[in-house]
Amino acid sequence: MPPRRRASDKRWVKVVGWVACLTLAGSLTYTFIRALTQGPQDVDPVFFAMQTVASTLFLVYSVRLRNGIFIAANTVAVLNAVGTLAVALMARR
């Protein structure tokens, strides 16, 4: 009897994972670039915090899956979040 497939092996789960990964990474990258060019005053702190937590959790999950592309994308997303926070802190000075 062949082993049962995990839920993460199903095609639709993979598609949702790719969409979530790329959306989070793209959104945090956009937020960072926008904070650099237009200032951080328009960044919604609640939404930004939720995105950052989601991307960090996704990074941990990606490491567990050993998915190099997800790891790279979420590392970039988390670094963009850190960059956005640095820009916000520098703007307060």
Phi and psi restraints in degrees (range 20) as a CNS / XPLOR table:
assign (resid 1 and name C) (resid 2 and name N)
       (resid 2 and name CA) (resid 2 and name C) 1.0 -69.1 20.0 2
assign (resid 2 and name N) (resid 2 and name CA)
       (resid 2 and name C) (resid 3 and name N) 1.0 152.7 20.0 2
assign (resid 2 and name C) (resid 3 and name N)
       (resid 3 and name CA) (resid 3 and name C) 1.0 -67.3 20.0 2
assign (resid 3 and name N) (resid 3 and name CA)
       (resid 3 and name C) (resid 4 and name N) 1.0 148.9 20.0 2
assign (resid 3 and name C) (resid 4 and name N)
       (resid 4 and name CA) (resid 4 and name C) 1.0 -69.1 20.0 2
assign (resid 4 and name N) (resid 4 and name CA)
       (resid 4 and name C) (resid 5 and name N) 1.0 142.7 20.0 2
assign (resid 4 and name C) (resid 5 and name N)
       (resid 5 and name CA) (resid 5 and name C) 1.0 -76.8 20.0 2
assign (resid 5 and name N) (resid 5 and name CA)
       (resid 5 and name C) (resid 6 and name N) 1.0 140.8 20.0 2
assign (resid 5 and name C) (resid 6 and name N)
       (resid 6 and name CA) (resid 6 and name C) 1.0 -75.2 20.0 2
assign (resid 6 and name N) (resid 6 and name CA)
       (resid 6 and name C) (resid 7 and name N) 1.0 159.5 20.0 2
assign (resid 6 and name C) (resid 7 and name N)
       (resid 7 and name CA) (resid 7 and name C) 1.0 -61.4 20.0 2
assign (resid 7 and name N) (resid 7 and name CA)
       (resid 7 and name C) (resid 8 and name N) 1.0 -33.3 20.0 2
assign (resid 7 and name C) (resid 8 and name N)
       (resid 8 and name CA) (resid 8 and name C) 1.0 -72.3 20.0 2
assign (resid 8 and name N) (resid 8 and name CA)
       (resid 8 and name C) (resid 9 and name N) 1.0 -10.4 20.0 2
assign (resid 8 and name C) (resid 9 and name N)
       (resid 9 and name CA) (resid 9 and name C) 1.0 -86.3 20.0 2
assign (resid 9 and name N) (resid 9 and name CA)
       (resid 9 and name C) (resid 10 and name N) 1.0 -13.3 20.0 2
assign (resid 9 and name C) (resid 10 and name N)
       (resid 10 and name CA) (resid 10 and name C) 1.0 -71.4 20.0 2
assign (resid 10 and name N) (resid 10 and name CA)
       (resid 10 and name C) (resid 11 and name N) 1.0 144.8 20.0 2
assign (resid 10 and name C) (resid 11 and name N)
       (resid 11 and name CA) (resid 11 and name C) 1.0 -59.5 20.0 2
assign (resid 11 and name N) (resid 11 and name CA)
       (resid 11 and name C) (resid 12 and name N) 1.0 -44.9 20.0 2
assign (resid 11 and name C) (resid 12 and name N)
       (resid 12 and name CA) (resid 12 and name C) 1.0 -66.3 20.0 2
assign (resid 12 and name N) (resid 12 and name CA)
       (resid 12 and name C) (resid 13 and name N) 1.0 -31.7 20.0 2
assign (resid 12 and name C) (resid 13 and name N)
       (resid 13 and name CA) (resid 13 and name C) 1.0 -68.0 20.0 2
assign (resid 13 and name N) (resid 13 and name CA)
       (resid 13 and name C) (resid 14 and name N) 1.0 -39.5 20.0 2
assign (resid 13 and name C) (resid 14 and name N)
       (resid 14 and name CA) (resid 14 and name C) 1.0 -63.8 20.0 2
assign (resid 14 and name N) (resid 14 and name CA)
       (resid 14 and name C) (resid 15 and name N) 1.0 -41.8 20.0 2
assign (resid 14 and name C) (resid 15 and name N)
       (resid 15 and name CA) (resid 15 and name C) 1.0 -62.9 20.0 2
assign (resid 15 and name N) (resid 15 and name CA)
       (resid 15 and name C) (resid 16 and name N) 1.0 -45.3 20.0 2
assign (resid 15 and name C) (resid 16 and name N)
       (resid 16 and name CA) (resid 16 and name C) 1.0 -61.1 20.0 2
assign (resid 16 and name N) (resid 16 and name CA)
       (resid 16 and name C) (resid 17 and name N) 1.0 -40.4 20.0 2
assign (resid 16 and name C) (resid 17 and name N)
       (resid 17 and name CA) (resid 17 and name C) 1.0 -61.8 20.0 2
assign (resid 17 and name N) (resid 17 and name CA)
       (resid 17 and name C) (resid 18 and name N) 1.0 -44.9 20.0 2
assign (resid 17 and name C) (resid 18 and name N)
       (resid 18 and name CA) (resid 18 and name C) 1.0 -63.0 20.0 2
assign (resid 18 and name N) (resid 18 and name CA)
       (resid 18 and name C) (resid 19 and name N) 1.0 -45.2 20.0 2
assign (resid 18 and name C) (resid 19 and name N)
       (resid 19 and name CA) (resid 19 and name C) 1.0 -62.9 20.0 2
assign (resid 19 and name N) (resid 19 and name CA)
       (resid 19 and name C) (resid 20 and name N) 1.0 -45.7 20.0 2
assign (resid 19 and name C) (resid 20 and name N)
       (resid 20 and name CA) (resid 20 and name C) 1.0 -62.8 20.0 2
assign (resid 20 and name N) (resid 20 and name CA)
       (resid 20 and name C) (resid 21 and name N) 1.0 -44.3 20.0 2
assign (resid 20 and name C) (resid 21 and name N)
       (resid 21 and name CA) (resid 21 and name C) 1.0 -61.6 20.0 2
assign (resid 21 and name N) (resid 21 and name CA)
       (resid 21 and name C) (resid 22 and name N) 1.0 -50.6 20.0 2
assign (resid 21 and name C) (resid 22 and name N)
       (resid 22 and name CA) (resid 22 and name C) 1.0 -69.0 20.0 2
assign (resid 22 and name N) (resid 22 and name CA)
       (resid 22 and name C) (resid 23 and name N) 1.0 -34.4 20.0 2
assign (resid 22 and name C) (resid 23 and name N)
       (resid 23 and name CA) (resid 23 and name C) 1.0 -67.3 20.0 2
assign (resid 23 and name N) (resid 23 and name CA)
       (resid 23 and name C) (resid 24 and name N) 1.0 -45.7 20.0 2
assign (resid 23 and name C) (resid 24 and name N)
       (resid 24 and name CA) (resid 24 and name C) 1.0 -62.0 20.0 2
assign (resid 24 and name N) (resid 24 and name CA)
       (resid 24 and name C) (resid 25 and name N) 1.0 -47.3 20.0 2
assign (resid 24 and name C) (resid 25 and name N)
       (resid 25 and name CA) (resid 25 and name C) 1.0 -62.7 20.0 2
assign (resid 25 and name N) (resid 25 and name CA)
       (resid 25 and name C) (resid 26 and name N) 1.0 -44.3 20.0 2
assign (resid 25 and name C) (resid 26 and name N)
       (resid 26 and name CA) (resid 26 and name C) 1.0 -65.1 20.0 2
assign (resid 26 and name N) (resid 26 and name CA)
       (resid 26 and name C) (resid 27 and name N) 1.0 -40.9 20.0 2
assign (resid 26 and name C) (resid 27 and name N)
       (resid 27 and name CA) (resid 27 and name C) 1.0 -66.5 20.0 2
assign (resid 27 and name N) (resid 27 and name CA)
       (resid 27 and name C) (resid 28 and name N) 1.0 -44.4 20.0 2
assign (resid 27 and name C) (resid 28 and name N)
       (resid 28 and name CA) (resid 28 and name C) 1.0 -70.0 20.0 2
assign (resid 28 and name N) (resid 28 and name CA)
       (resid 28 and name C) (resid 29 and name N) 1.0 -32.3 20.0 2
assign (resid 28 and name C) (resid 29 and name N)
       (resid 29 and name CA) (resid 29 and name C) 1.0 -66.4 20.0 2
assign (resid 29 and name N) (resid 29 and name CA)
       (resid 29 and name C) (resid 30 and name N) 1.0 -43.8 20.0 2
assign (resid 29 and name C) (resid 30 and name N)
       (resid 30 and name CA) (resid 30 and name C) 1.0 -60.9 20.0 2
assign (resid 30 and name N) (resid 30 and name CA)
       (resid 30 and name C) (resid 31 and name N) 1.0 -43.2 20.0 2
assign (resid 30 and name C) (resid 31 and name N)
       (resid 31 and name CA) (resid 31 and name C) 1.0 -62.0 20.0 2
assign (resid 31 and name N) (resid 31 and name CA)
       (resid 31 and name C) (resid 32 and name N) 1.0 -41.8 20.0 2
assign (resid 31 and name C) (resid 32 and name N)
       (resid 32 and name CA) (resid 32 and name C) 1.0 -64.5 20.0 2
assign (resid 32 and name N) (resid 32 and name CA)
       (resid 32 and name C) (resid 33 and name N) 1.0 -47.5 20.0 2
assign (resid 32 and name C) (resid 33 and name N)
       (resid 33 and name CA) (resid 33 and name C) 1.0 -64.0 20.0 2
assign (resid 33 and name N) (resid 33 and name CA)
       (resid 33 and name C) (resid 34 and name N) 1.0 -40.2 20.0 2
assign (resid 33 and name C) (resid 34 and name N)
       (resid 34 and name CA) (resid 34 and name C) 1.0 -65.6 20.0 2
assign (resid 34 and name N) (resid 34 and name CA)
       (resid 34 and name C) (resid 35 and name N) 1.0 -39.3 20.0 2
assign (resid 34 and name C) (resid 35 and name N)
       (resid 35 and name CA) (resid 35 and name C) 1.0 -65.1 20.0 2
assign (resid 35 and name N) (resid 35 and name CA)
       (resid 35 and name C) (resid 36 and name N) 1.0 -35.9 20.0 2
assign (resid 35 and name C) (resid 36 and name N)
       (resid 36 and name CA) (resid 36 and name C) 1.0 -68.5 20.0 2
assign (resid 36 and name N) (resid 36 and name CA)
       (resid 36 and name C) (resid 37 and name N) 1.0 -41.9 20.0 2
assign (resid 36 and name C) (resid 37 and name N)
       (resid 37 and name CA) (resid 37 and name C) 1.0 -87.3 20.0 2
assign (resid 37 and name N) (resid 37 and name CA)
       (resid 37 and name C) (resid 38 and name N) 1.0 -35.2 20.0 2
assign (resid 37 and name C) (resid 38 and name N)
       (resid 38 and name CA) (resid 38 and name C) 1.0 -115.4 20.0 2
assign (resid 38 and name N) (resid 38 and name CA)
       (resid 38 and name C) (resid 39 and name N) 1.0 -4.0 20.0 2
assign (resid 38 and name C) (resid 39 and name N)
       (resid 39 and name CA) (resid 39 and name C) 1.0 94.6 20.0 2
assign (resid 39 and name N) (resid 39 and name CA)
       (resid 39 and name C) (resid 40 and name N) 1.0 154.5 20.0 2
assign (resid 39 and name C) (resid 40 and name N)
       (resid 40 and name CA) (resid 40 and name C) 1.0 -84.5 20.0 2
assign (resid 40 and name N) (resid 40 and name CA)
       (resid 40 and name C) (resid 41 and name N) 1.0 1.9 20.0 2
assign (resid 40 and name C) (resid 41 and name N)
       (resid 41 and name CA) (resid 41 and name C) 1.0 -65.3 20.0 2
assign (resid 41 and name N) (resid 41 and name CA)
       (resid 41 and name C) (resid 42 and name N) 1.0 -22.8 20.0 2
assign (resid 41 and name C) (resid 42 and name N)
       (resid 42 and name CA) (resid 42 and name C) 1.0 -92.8 20.0 2
assign (resid 42 and name N) (resid 42 and name CA)
       (resid 42 and name C) (resid 43 and name N) 1.0 2.2 20.0 2
assign (resid 42 and name C) (resid 43 and name N)
       (resid 43 and name CA) (resid 43 and name C) 1.0 -77.9 20.0 2
assign (resid 43 and name N) (resid 43 and name CA)
       (resid 43 and name C) (resid 44 and name N) 1.0 122.9 20.0 2
assign (resid 43 and name C) (resid 44 and name N)
       (resid 44 and name CA) (resid 44 and name C) 1.0 -74.7 20.0 2
assign (resid 44 and name N) (resid 44 and name CA)
       (resid 44 and name C) (resid 45 and name N) 1.0 114.7 20.0 2
assign (resid 44 and name C) (resid 45 and name N)
       (resid 45 and name CA) (resid 45 and name C) 1.0 -64.8 20.0 2
assign (resid 45 and name N) (resid 45 and name CA)
       (resid 45 and name C) (resid 46 and name N) 1.0 -34.8 20.0 2
assign (resid 45 and name C) (resid 46 and name N)
       (resid 46 and name CA) (resid 46 and name C) 1.0 -69.7 20.0 2
assign (resid 46 and name N) (resid 46 and name CA)
       (resid 46 and name C) (resid 47 and name N) 1.0 -48.5 20.0 2
assign (resid 46 and name C) (resid 47 and name N)
       (resid 47 and name CA) (resid 47 and name C) 1.0 -64.0 20.0 2
assign (resid 47 and name N) (resid 47 and name CA)
       (resid 47 and name C) (resid 48 and name N) 1.0 -41.3 20.0 2
assign (resid 47 and name C) (resid 48 and name N)
       (resid 48 and name CA) (resid 48 and name C) 1.0 -62.4 20.0 2
assign (resid 48 and name N) (resid 48 and name CA)
       (resid 48 and name C) (resid 49 and name N) 1.0 -42.3 20.0 2
assign (resid 48 and name C) (resid 49 and name N)
       (resid 49 and name CA) (resid 49 and name C) 1.0 -64.6 20.0 2
assign (resid 49 and name N) (resid 49 and name CA)
       (resid 49 and name C) (resid 50 and name N) 1.0 -42.3 20.0 2
assign (resid 49 and name C) (resid 50 and name N)
       (resid 50 and name CA) (resid 50 and name C) 1.0 -64.3 20.0 2
assign (resid 50 and name N) (resid 50 and name CA)
       (resid 50 and name C) (resid 51 and name N) 1.0 -40.5 20.0 2
assign (resid 50 and name C) (resid 51 and name N)
       (resid 51 and name CA) (resid 51 and name C) 1.0 -63.4 20.0 2
assign (resid 51 and name N) (resid 51 and name CA)
       (resid 51 and name C) (resid 52 and name N) 1.0 -42.9 20.0 2
assign (resid 51 and name C) (resid 52 and name N)
       (resid 52 and name CA) (resid 52 and name C) 1.0 -65.5 20.0 2
assign (resid 52 and name N) (resid 52 and name CA)
       (resid 52 and name C) (resid 53 and name N) 1.0 -43.8 20.0 2
assign (resid 52 and name C) (resid 53 and name N)
       (resid 53 and name CA) (resid 53 and name C) 1.0 -63.5 20.0 2
assign (resid 53 and name N) (resid 53 and name CA)
       (resid 53 and name C) (resid 54 and name N) 1.0 -44.3 20.0 2
assign (resid 53 and name C) (resid 54 and name N)
       (resid 54 and name CA) (resid 54 and name C) 1.0 -61.9 20.0 2
assign (resid 54 and name N) (resid 54 and name CA)
       (resid 54 and name C) (resid 55 and name N) 1.0 -43.1 20.0 2
assign (resid 54 and name C) (resid 55 and name N)
       (resid 55 and name CA) (resid 55 and name C) 1.0 -67.6 20.0 2
assign (resid 55 and name N) (resid 55 and name CA)
       (resid 55 and name C) (resid 56 and name N) 1.0 -37.2 20.0 2
assign (resid 55 and name C) (resid 56 and name N)
       (resid 56 and name CA) (resid 56 and name C) 1.0 -65.9 20.0 2
assign (resid 56 and name N) (resid 56 and name CA)
       (resid 56 and name C) (resid 57 and name N) 1.0 -43.9 20.0 2
assign (resid 56 and name C) (resid 57 and name N)
       (resid 57 and name CA) (resid 57 and name C) 1.0 -64.1 20.0 2
assign (resid 57 and name N) (resid 57 and name CA)
       (resid 57 and name C) (resid 58 and name N) 1.0 -39.1 20.0 2
assign (resid 57 and name C) (resid 58 and name N)
       (resid 58 and name CA) (resid 58 and name C) 1.0 -65.5 20.0 2
assign (resid 58 and name N) (resid 58 and name CA)
       (resid 58 and name C) (resid 59 and name N) 1.0 -35.7 20.0 2
assign (resid 58 and name C) (resid 59 and name N)
       (resid 59 and name CA) (resid 59 and name C) 1.0 -63.7 20.0 2
assign (resid 59 and name N) (resid 59 and name CA)
       (resid 59 and name C) (resid 60 and name N) 1.0 -44.4 20.0 2
assign (resid 59 and name C) (resid 60 and name N)
       (resid 60 and name CA) (resid 60 and name C) 1.0 -61.2 20.0 2
assign (resid 60 and name N) (resid 60 and name CA)
       (resid 60 and name C) (resid 61 and name N) 1.0 -43.8 20.0 2
assign (resid 60 and name C) (resid 61 and name N)
       (resid 61 and name CA) (resid 61 and name C) 1.0 -63.9 20.0 2
assign (resid 61 and name N) (resid 61 and name CA)
       (resid 61 and name C) (resid 62 and name N) 1.0 -39.3 20.0 2
assign (resid 61 and name C) (resid 62 and name N)
       (resid 62 and name CA) (resid 62 and name C) 1.0 -64.7 20.0 2
assign (resid 62 and name N) (resid 62 and name CA)
       (resid 62 and name C) (resid 63 and name N) 1.0 -39.1 20.0 2
assign (resid 62 and name C) (resid 63 and name N)
       (resid 63 and name CA) (resid 63 and name C) 1.0 -63.6 20.0 2
assign (resid 63 and name N) (resid 63 and name CA)
       (resid 63 and name C) (resid 64 and name N) 1.0 -41.2 20.0 2
assign (resid 63 and name C) (resid 64 and name N)
       (resid 64 and name CA) (resid 64 and name C) 1.0 -63.1 20.0 2
assign (resid 64 and name N) (resid 64 and name CA)
       (resid 64 and name C) (resid 65 and name N) 1.0 -37.1 20.0 2
assign (resid 64 and name C) (resid 65 and name N)
       (resid 65 and name CA) (resid 65 and name C) 1.0 -78.9 20.0 2
assign (resid 65 and name N) (resid 65 and name CA)
       (resid 65 and name C) (resid 66 and name N) 1.0 -15.9 20.0 2
assign (resid 65 and name C) (resid 66 and name N)
       (resid 66 and name CA) (resid 66 and name C) 1.0 61.1 20.0 2
assign (resid 66 and name N) (resid 66 and name CA)
       (resid 66 and name C) (resid 67 and name N) 1.0 40.3 20.0 2
assign (resid 66 and name C) (resid 67 and name N)
       (resid 67 and name CA) (resid 67 and name C) 1.0 -96.2 20.0 2
assign (resid 67 and name N) (resid 67 and name CA)
       (resid 67 and name C) (resid 68 and name N) 1.0 103.8 20.0 2
assign (resid 67 and name C) (resid 68 and name N)
       (resid 68 and name CA) (resid 68 and name C) 1.0 -59.8 20.0 2
assign (resid 68 and name N) (resid 68 and name CA)
       (resid 68 and name C) (resid 69 and name N) 1.0 -38.1 20.0 2
assign (resid 68 and name C) (resid 69 and name N)
       (resid 69 and name CA) (resid 69 and name C) 1.0 -69.2 20.0 2
assign (resid 69 and name N) (resid 69 and name CA)
       (resid 69 and name C) (resid 70 and name N) 1.0 -43.6 20.0 2
assign (resid 69 and name C) (resid 70 and name N)
       (resid 70 and name CA) (resid 70 and name C) 1.0 -63.3 20.0 2
assign (resid 70 and name N) (resid 70 and name CA)
       (resid 70 and name C) (resid 71 and name N) 1.0 -40.0 20.0 2
assign (resid 70 and name C) (resid 71 and name N)
       (resid 71 and name CA) (resid 71 and name C) 1.0 -61.3 20.0 2
assign (resid 71 and name N) (resid 71 and name CA)
       (resid 71 and name C) (resid 72 and name N) 1.0 -46.4 20.0 2
assign (resid 71 and name C) (resid 72 and name N)
       (resid 72 and name CA) (resid 72 and name C) 1.0 -63.0 20.0 2
assign (resid 72 and name N) (resid 72 and name CA)
       (resid 72 and name C) (resid 73 and name N) 1.0 -47.5 20.0 2
assign (resid 72 and name C) (resid 73 and name N)
       (resid 73 and name CA) (resid 73 and name C) 1.0 -63.4 20.0 2
assign (resid 73 and name N) (resid 73 and name CA)
       (resid 73 and name C) (resid 74 and name N) 1.0 -42.7 20.0 2
assign (resid 73 and name C) (resid 74 and name N)
       (resid 74 and name CA) (resid 74 and name C) 1.0 -76.1 20.0 2
assign (resid 74 and name N) (resid 74 and name CA)
       (resid 74 and name C) (resid 75 and name N) 1.0 -28.4 20.0 2
assign (resid 74 and name C) (resid 75 and name N)
       (resid 75 and name CA) (resid 75 and name C) 1.0 -65.1 20.0 2
assign (resid 75 and name N) (resid 75 and name CA)
       (resid 75 and name C) (resid 76 and name N) 1.0 -43.9 20.0 2
assign (resid 75 and name C) (resid 76 and name N)
       (resid 76 and name CA) (resid 76 and name C) 1.0 -61.3 20.0 2
assign (resid 76 and name N) (resid 76 and name CA)
       (resid 76 and name C) (resid 77 and name N) 1.0 -42.0 20.0 2
assign (resid 76 and name C) (resid 77 and name N)
       (resid 77 and name CA) (resid 77 and name C) 1.0 -62.5 20.0 2
assign (resid 77 and name N) (resid 77 and name CA)
       (resid 77 and name C) (resid 78 and name N) 1.0 -45.0 20.0 2
assign (resid 77 and name C) (resid 78 and name N)
       (resid 78 and name CA) (resid 78 and name C) 1.0 -66.3 20.0 2
assign (resid 78 and name N) (resid 78 and name CA)
       (resid 78 and name C) (resid 79 and name N) 1.0 -39.9 20.0 2
assign (resid 78 and name C) (resid 79 and name N)
       (resid 79 and name CA) (resid 79 and name C) 1.0 -64.9 20.0 2
assign (resid 79 and name N) (resid 79 and name CA)
       (resid 79 and name C) (resid 80 and name N) 1.0 -36.2 20.0 2
assign (resid 79 and name C) (resid 80 and name N)
       (resid 80 and name CA) (resid 80 and name C) 1.0 -64.8 20.0 2
assign (resid 80 and name N) (resid 80 and name CA)
       (resid 80 and name C) (resid 81 and name N) 1.0 -37.0 20.0 2
assign (resid 80 and name C) (resid 81 and name N)
       (resid 81 and name CA) (resid 81 and name C) 1.0 -64.6 20.0 2
assign (resid 81 and name N) (resid 81 and name CA)
       (resid 81 and name C) (resid 82 and name N) 1.0 -43.2 20.0 2
assign (resid 81 and name C) (resid 82 and name N)
       (resid 82 and name CA) (resid 82 and name C) 1.0 -63.0 20.0 2
assign (resid 82 and name N) (resid 82 and name CA)
       (resid 82 and name C) (resid 83 and name N) 1.0 -40.7 20.0 2
assign (resid 82 and name C) (resid 83 and name N)
       (resid 83 and name CA) (resid 83 and name C) 1.0 -62.7 20.0 2
assign (resid 83 and name N) (resid 83 and name CA)
       (resid 83 and name C) (resid 84 and name N) 1.0 -40.1 20.0 2
assign (resid 83 and name C) (resid 84 and name N)
       (resid 84 and name CA) (resid 84 and name C) 1.0 -64.1 20.0 2
assign (resid 84 and name N) (resid 84 and name CA)
       (resid 84 and name C) (resid 85 and name N) 1.0 -41.9 20.0 2
assign (resid 84 and name C) (resid 85 and name N)
       (resid 85 and name CA) (resid 85 and name C) 1.0 -63.6 20.0 2
assign (resid 85 and name N) (resid 85 and name CA)
       (resid 85 and name C) (resid 86 and name N) 1.0 -39.1 20.0 2
assign (resid 85 and name C) (resid 86 and name N)
       (resid 86 and name CA) (resid 86 and name C) 1.0 -64.2 20.0 2
assign (resid 86 and name N) (resid 86 and name CA)
       (resid 86 and name C) (resid 87 and name N) 1.0 -41.7 20.0 2
assign (resid 86 and name C) (resid 87 and name N)
       (resid 87 and name CA) (resid 87 and name C) 1.0 -63.2 20.0 2
assign (resid 87 and name N) (resid 87 and name CA)
       (resid 87 and name C) (resid 88 and name N) 1.0 -41.1 20.0 2
assign (resid 87 and name C) (resid 88 and name N)
       (resid 88 and name CA) (resid 88 and name C) 1.0 -64.2 20.0 2
assign (resid 88 and name N) (resid 88 and name CA)
       (resid 88 and name C) (resid 89 and name N) 1.0 -40.2 20.0 2
assign (resid 88 and name C) (resid 89 and name N)
       (resid 89 and name CA) (resid 89 and name C) 1.0 -67.7 20.0 2
assign (resid 89 and name N) (resid 89 and name CA)
       (resid 89 and name C) (resid 90 and name N) 1.0 -39.1 20.0 2
assign (resid 89 and name C) (resid 90 and name N)
       (resid 90 and name CA) (resid 90 and name C) 1.0 -68.1 20.0 2
assign (resid 90 and name N) (resid 90 and name CA)
       (resid 90 and name C) (resid 91 and name N) 1.0 -31.9 20.0 2
assign (resid 90 and name C) (resid 91 and name N)
       (resid 91 and name CA) (resid 91 and name C) 1.0 -70.5 20.0 2
assign (resid 91 and name N) (resid 91 and name CA)
       (resid 91 and name C) (resid 92 and name N) 1.0 -24.5 20.0 2
assign (resid 91 and name C) (resid 92 and name N)
       (resid 92 and name CA) (resid 92 and name C) 1.0 -75.6 20.0 2
assign (resid 92 and name N) (resid 92 and name CA)
       (resid 92 and name C) (resid 93 and name N) 1.0 -18.6 20.0 2
